[in-house]
Amino acid sequence: MRIWPMKKPFTVLGAAIFAVVAVVHLLRLVYDWEVTVNRAAVPMWISILGLGIAGGLAVMLWLESRK
């Protein structure tokens, strides 16, 4: 009998973290939030790239945790 029902809890945790990052990038795109780093504006295409990478990693880790 297993105490913890998940087979890979750290994989699920990683998927959740990447999903939160992807949602923040999505919110930045939807609400047109401006981000500045060292007085330089960060372009919106960075969030498109971040959404794709973080979202893709979240999906892949979630699928990995289901095995």
N, C-alpha and C positions, 0 to 999 in steps of 0.2 A: 504494500500500500504506500502510495506516494503522499508525502505531506504537501508538497508544492505541486499544483497541477500543471504548471507550464514546464515544457521540456527545456526551453532555453530562455531563462528570464533576462539575462543581460542582452540578448539579441532583441527582445521585446523592448527593453529600456532604450537601446540604441535607436530602434525604429521610432519610438515615441519622441526622442530628442530631435531626430531628423525631421519628423513630422511637424514639430513645433517651429523649427527653423523655417521650414517650407511655408507654413501658415503666416509667419511674420513677413516673409518676402512677398507673399500674396497680398497681405494687408497693405504693405508699402505700395504695391502696384495699384491696388484698388483705390486707396485713399490719397495717392500721390504725395506720400510723405517724403520730405527732403532730408537727406542724410549728408552731413558734412564731416570730413575727417581732416583735421589740421588745416582748416579753412578752405578746403577743396571739396566741391560738390561731388558726390558719388552718383554716377549716371544710373538711370533706371535699368539699363540692360544688364547691369550687375545683378539686380534682383531677379530678372528673368532667368539668368544663368543659375543663380542661387536656388530659385524655385525648382528648376529642372533637376539640378544635381541633388539637392536635399530631398525633394519629393521622390526621385528615382531611388535613392538609397533607402529611404523609409519603406517604400514598397518592396524592394528587394529583401531588406532585413525582415520585414513582416512575413513575406513568403518563406524565407529561410526558417523562421521560428515555427512555422506550421508543420514542418517536416517531422 
